[in-house]
Structure formats: C-alpha cells, structure tokens
C-alpha cells in the first residue's frame, strides 16, 4: 500500500483541485481550497458541518460551478459544468440522499438515461439484464436485476448506486456520508467494496463524520474548516485526536464549553410513546430541568419522528407526553407550544423559517398571538422582540428587515432559536442544531444551549455529529430502529459505545470489516 | 410596492393610449361604467387574492356568482295572492288610467294586481297597480295597463304582491356562500385534496345545480325590488372632475362632438353646443361597497396577526405550522373570504344585469379575477399580494376590454389580448426579480472582496 502511494507521488495526481472558491448569498462556502487525489487512493475528507465539504463535492460532480479556481484531471484543466460532463470525466457522486428511481427495478436504474436499444428503438431489456448481472457481481451484490429498488434495504440501494457509477466507467467515486443510514453489517460490507475498488485502481473521496471509519479506511485525510483547507494527514499521522484538532481548530474542552449542573425535577416525561411508522416500539424518557441530553443514532433510527411527536406535528399512535406533570394534546403544535415546548427542526429552511420573510417577522412568528390585542399586530412589540433576540443571540444581519434567505446557515439557525427563546420555553428540542452551520456560529449555538440549561430549561438534542454528542451531552440516549437501545452517562460516552448501541449490535464497527476482508481474500 | 407602481404605470399607459385613440373613453358615462365594472370585478379579485396568498386557487368563482345570482332571483320571485272576496269597481278612468274601487281597499299598494275575470272559470286578465290614492271613502288605483277590460259596476279581485323578505333573501345567499367556502376549505385542509381539483368540481357543480334549479330559465328581478336594486345601480353621490366632458364628449374641444358625423354637433339654431368644464361623475353603489371591502381586506392582511399568518403559511405552510399557527383554520378562512366576496359580487352582478342566464352568466369570471390578482402582484406560489395591486389589476382588465371596443379592435381578440398582457406582466416581473437578485449577489461579492 505504502509502496503504491509513493509511486503515485511521481506521476501527477489523478485529480487536482486548485484554489477553488464558491460564494452563496450570505456565506463564503469555499475560500481558495486545494486538494489532490491519487490513483487508487481513498482520500477521507472531513470537517465540521458547514466546513464546505459538500459544496466542493457538488462542484466536482457538476451540480454547482465554482466562482474561481481550477480542476485538473490527469494534469489537464477540465471544466465540469454539468452532471453529464462530470460523468464523462469519470466522476460520480454517491449522494447522502440516494438518487435512485425506487419505483423501477435494479436493471432499469443501472442504465437510466443510457438504455441500450434494440434495432427498432425499443429498450433492450435482455441486454440490460445480462449486463446488470455482471455489474452487480463487481460490487458483490447478490440481487436480481428485476428487483424493484424500493424493496431493497438502504445498504443495498447504496450498492446499486455504486454499481451504477461503476457501470458508467467512473474512475473517481465521491461518497458523501455513506454510512449515515447503514447498520454495522451493511457498513462492513460497504468497506469491503471500497477496499476492493481501491485495489482495482478506483479512486475514492470519502466524506464522513465517523472518525472511526476514516481511521479504518483512509490512505490520507484532508480536513476542511470554515470553507478553507485546514490541513492534511498522511496515513501514519491519522488519529482521532489529530483529526479533531484540525477540524475544530482549537482545544476541544474550550469548544464545547460545558458546565455540568445538577439537574432539577423531570420537566419532559415521555411515556410509552408509539410513533408511526415504527409503532411497534414504545419510547419512554424523561428530561430534567437544567439538563442537556443528546440523542444519537443512525439516520432513520426514528429520532426526528420522536421529536416531531413530542412537538405535536406527528401525532403519536399511542402514549402520552407530560410537561411539568400535565399531559399534552399532541394533534398540533399549539398545545405543546402553550406548555412551553419548542422545536428547532431538522430542516430549518423547510420547517424552521419562512425564508422570504424578514428576520423580524420570523422571530415574531410564534409570538404574534401573545403580543396581539384582539388580533391586531403589535408592530412596536414585534420590533422590540426582534432587536432583543438579534442582540442576545448575536445574529449577524444588517437590520431586522433583512430577508432570512440571505443570511448564512448559522445566522438562520440563530433566528430559529430566537423565535423560540422569545417564548421562554421550558423544554427545548433541537434536531441537528448545527447542520450546515459554520464553526463560529456553532460555538455560539452551543453557548446558547449551555446558557439555557443553566437557566433551568430541559434541552434534548438529536445529532448525527458524534463530536457534538460527545461534547455537549450530560447524558446521551441512543436510538436504533425506533427503540432507545441505551443510555450513556457523560463519563461513559465514547464513539464506540454509541456506535454499538446505534447499530443495535454488540460488535465494534472498527474491527468487523477487517475480519470480513481477510475472509474474502482467502 | 415596486410591483404596484409597475401595474399602476401599465394602467396609466393603457388609459392614455385609449384616450388618444378615442377620446370618448373619458366621457363621464364611460368612466362611470368602467368604475362600476372595476368595482364588481375588483370584489372577486380581492377574494381570490386571499386564496392565492395561501398558495391555493379558486376556479369556482364564476359558477358561484351564477348560483348565488339565480338563488337570489328565485328567493325573490314574486307571487300574487288573490283575496277571497272580490271588490266592486265604481268607476273606470282612462285619462289618466285608473280604477276606482268601492270602499276601503285595505293595504292595496304599488305592484299589486287587480284580477279581472274573463268569464271562463280560473282564467283572468290583470291590471298592475301603479299608485294608490284615496278620494272620500273610495280608493283610486292608478294602473299601468289600459283599464278598458273592466267596467263600472264590475268585480275585480285584489291580488297582493308577495315575495320573501329581501334582507332574509340576501342573508340566505350570503350564508350559502359561506357554506361553499367552508366546504372548499375543509376539503382542502382536512381531506387534503388539491385546491385546483376541489374548486374545479365546484365550478362544474354550482353551475350545473344553478341550471337545474332554474330549469335553465332566464332569471330576473321584479320591478318592485327597487330598494335592492339600489345596491347595484344606486348613485348616492357625484364627484366633480374637470375637463372630462371637454375631452370625452367634446373630443378635445369645448363643444359637443358628434362622433358618427365626425364633426361638432349643432343645436336647432345651428350653433355649437358648449360643454361644462366640470363633469359630475356619479359614483355607483358597487364602487362604495368595493372600497369598504378593500379597506377592510387591506387592514386585515397588513394590520392583524391573521393576515400575517396567511402570508406566512402561503410562503411556507410547514414552517407556519411548526410555529404553532393553526394553518388549517387560516386556510379555510381564506376560502370563506373568497366565496363570500363571490357571493356579494354574485348579488351585485345579478342586480346589475337583471337578466341571468344560468348557463352563461359570469362564465370565466374566475379567470378574470385570477388574472387581476396575478397582474396585481400575487404569486401563485403563495405568500405574496397586496390589495391595492389587485384592485389596479382588476382595473387594467376592465380598461383593456373597454379599450378593445372603443378602439374598434375586434372583440373576438379580447381574450387573446388579455392573455398577452398577463403574460407580458409576469415575464416583466420575473425579469425584474432576477435582475434584483443578480445585483444583490454582485453587491455581496463586492462587499466580500473589500472585506478580504
């Protein structure tokens, strides 16, 4: 392995990114970023949420175009102005959200957009079937090409996606958080495929929040922070601490500024709540005043659904939620909000904000009826409230009339927080509170969470960012397929412990794929 | 605000162009007619604007107008109830036409009828009472028709005019409009059907039901319903506007112009006929009703929390719901506002025309209303719209169709022209929006450059 990569060093790298910048309204997503990828190399690209990884990958895949900088393939500058151009250059992006037509079968998906035709122009189904079998064998996927994609598990669908990329002669695979919704068995299988592909000269850019995986797979690590290149780690330099240091850019203890409080009485009590679509499992939990509880788990474990049920946007099938002892009506958010429950939702653009409205109007949206007298808008009260929240949360905006759409992700999230803080909540639910947020704003959001806990608010946050769960939680709950599989006190928190509970297995993620690989090679 | 200025500019341009092409556009009569029609169409445009602001649509407005119009006419259908005891005629007068009845004729009143037997049982002819006076202890009933069919000493039967209480009839019609709005809103929010589909079904159903109820018979209102007709045709006051007659009636001169002859009109003595500088333009009742509705609508939309809720849920229903807003209730309210205004307009249109053909009355009016709302700045994506803009949009639509007539353009082209203007309007809006976004992005980039 090491011999190979030194050989690669003499030749120009397969892919080189030089000085790429990209700006979105309100945020510099990438600033003068460079990166190189050798032939048959697995490059792990890591960084906090909002560091610019996904933006760079979208540029490489032709989804977005850079404002400045160049991209070289085999030493020649290329233009990637469309997804088709990226494909023609052999670059394929395997998205976090899979891009398969799940109503069609596997074969149809593999050849989507480039279906072989018969002499009279109809789709050549027999040829699709024949070639599909061959392609699927390359990724070790044992399913019939006639299987409808929607009936496959997420892990299998991901393999189909990889097979699709390979069948289009991809030389560079970009994988964006590929294991975020996989069970440990599926993840181990994916690692086997990645190693196998590397052996056959396919280059892979692997984006992940799971440093354990990176440690296991990567030949080299590139770290982004706030849209800039923060550093590289060679194979022998890769370690958990080294990666975190580069990602956060400062000492961890200082970043997750936590003071541990003595929790008060239980404020939020969830009793045997059964939530669609996983009504088989009942969830019970209690969050105490002054406590910050993290909730970890894989994507699709049912964490978001649980928060939505508590907040009344997803009426539960059975079970009760009590706030300060009083049961809530859960058929709409009106009851929970009145009882002092606030939710910072997962998708702030869809659920948290009215993007085309101003900062002021967004902050006041949940408070209008409290300030109003007989339905009349209280314009001066609205202005006061906005000013107070902008000041308290350090929202960076030219004025309170700014359209929220033009703020950066971090400031948008602060507006969502501001909307709820104005209500003085007793229970604050946060779903992925720092997704797509820059490091500075992230730090401030943590500060706000900490401050609220100090004021006696019960805070429950869902996060897929392992560092965040480790850094912010007084204790952590872990969900797997709709159940709470475990609870970890702050002293027992570790990435391994969480992953074990999150994948519902008592097997370390780090070990298993290695064992599987040895078995294959025999 | 920019949008409103844009559409106002368009209105002014169309008005100016039409005036230059045909000065009669500004004659007081035409202006009166225009503002009356603008008011009627403005009502339904404001209504549909509320629905469009929620991101929905109402295709049933024209049919609702037809149904409410027909229902009002049917509720107010008059009936003549003959008395049981005939009355003796003591005298018949021909100049002026009158029938003198013996004794006290009770509450005989204008609009009642005198039934005159023909000799054939069950068959009679009638005279319509125009006014009633009392002479000594006899009742003199002035009649509309020639009273020669009766003779002194003969017998007539007094038949009293009878119809439903007008206020009750109007209230019933409005209640039915509320019901239609609630039905739409509930189907859309609780049953989660698409607004297009729900109101498309409404478009078909209300029209079909109106045709069935009326048996396809043309409906009209009895002449006795003057008080009610005042709502549509009353002119409570006039406003003075200078120069209007000089331009409109005088074709840019101070004397009456004869457009058919293409020269100034002359009086009997062969002199020019001078025109007053000040024209008194009557303000019809519908305009006053529309102004009241528009002010209420604008206050509701901009000064109450419910207006804010409507705008917010139109932009992003989910975020509004996640903020604790009862979005279903607000959406239903928007459909109720739309249907009630369609009902009010239905009453006024019916009274205005006084001739309601169930199959064709108010056909396509929903499209005029939607066009006016879109032209006035509403986005079908929801969350955008201002009442003033919508009213100006409605005015543009009316002026356009008026211009087509006055400028001698084939009226067959009316829809084509309206379609083109609407298309041009939305294209211009989109261009302006993109230009603004580009400028904004550039401005930001420049700022970032300076910062770096």
Boltz contact constraints between the chains, C-beta under 6 A:
constraints:
  - contact:
      token1: [A, 333]
      token2: [B, 324]
      max_distance: 6.0
  - contact:
      token1: [A, 334]
      token2: [B, 324]
      max_distance: 6.0
  - contact:
      token1: [A, 337]
      token2: [B, 324]
      max_distance: 6.0
  - contact:
      token1: [A, 345]
      token2: [B, 322]
      max_distance: 6.0
  - contact:
      token1: [A, 350]
      token2: [B, 318]
      max_distance: 6.0
  - contact:
      token1: [A, 351]
      token2: [B, 318]
      max_distance: 6.0
  - contact:
      token1: [A, 351]
      token2: [B, 319]
      max_distance: 6.0
  - contact:
      token1: [A, 351]
      token2: [B, 322]
      max_distance: 6.0
  - contact:
      token1: [A, 353]
      token2: [B, 319]
      max_distance: 6.0
  - contact:
      token1: [A, 354]
      token2: [B, 312]
      max_distance: 6.0
  - contact:
      token1: [A, 354]
      token2: [B, 315]
      max_distance: 6.0
  - contact:
      token1: [A, 354]
      token2: [B, 316]
      max_distance: 6.0
  - contact:
      token1: [A, 354]
      token2: [B, 319]
      max_distance: 6.0
  - contact:
      token1: [A, 356]
      token2: [B, 315]
      max_distance: 6.0
  - contact:
      token1: [A, 365]
      token2: [B, 312]
      max_distance: 6.0
  - contact:
      token1: [A, 365]
      token2: [B, 323]
      max_distance: 6.0
  - contact:
      token1: [A, 366]
      token2: [B, 323]
      max_distance: 6.0
  - contact:
      token1: [A, 366]
      token2: [B, 324]
      max_distance: 6.0
  - contact:
      token1: [A, 368]
      token2: [B, 305]
      max_distance: 6.0
  - contact:
      token1: [A, 369]
      token2: [B, 305]
      max_distance: 6.0
  - contact:
      token1: [A, 372]
      token2: [B, 305]
      max_distance: 6.0
  - contact:
      token1: [A, 375]
      token2: [B, 304]
      max_distance: 6.0
  - contact:
      token1: [A, 375]
      token2: [B, 305]
      max_distance: 6.0
  - contact:
      token1: [A, 376]
      token2: [B, 304]
      max_distance: 6.0
  - contact:
      token1: [A, 377]
      token2: [B, 303]
      max_distance: 6.0
  - contact:
      token1: [A, 377]
      token2: [B, 305]
      max_distance: 6.0
